[in-house]
Structures are given as C-alpha cells and as structure tokens.
C-alpha cells in the first residue's frame, strides 16, 4: 500500500525502516522525519505524516510483543506515543484554523 505518494513510499518500506530503527534502540522515540531521513527522503507535502505516526505506533507495539517485552511497559510506551501524536494533531489543526481565519480577514 502506498503511504507517501510524493516520494512513492510504501507501507512495507516504512515498516522496514521502523523495525531497523528499533533494532538499533528499541526504546527510542521515532518520529516521521527520522523514518524519512533513514530512507534518504524528505517530507514534501507532509500529508502522510499522520499515517506514518500511526504506523510507528503499530510497528513499535508489534515489535515489543515479538520481543516479549513486559505488557505494562508496552502499554505505557504506546500510550505516550498516542498522546504525543494527539497533541501534534491538535496543534496542527489549530494552526490550520488560525491560518484560514487570517486569510479570510485579509
């Protein structure tokens, strides 16, 4: 499945990079820019970033389950990732709303 049409990046590409990053440090906080940097790509329109964050959460959780990490540690870590994602999405929506109101006022 194509996740980033600007760079022609598939779900499998992103999953592989996330797994590679987790193999290097299984508790690192991965963000979309790290995933793209590891593929020598750059976010262009960045419309795919919310989906990439979702994949990061999904792949990280599956990774830790395969590693038989304590369930409490997995849930705590994943909840922190989800909360951070929610905060970023809220800030992005507020910024969009403010920008649209500025354009209307002009």
Secondary structure, DSSP 8 states (H G I E B T S, - for coil): -EEETTTTEEHHHHHHHHHHHHHH-TT----HHHHHHHTT---SS-TTHHHHHHHHHHHHHHHHHHTT--HHHHHHHHHHHHHHHHHHHHHHHHHHHHHHHHHHH-
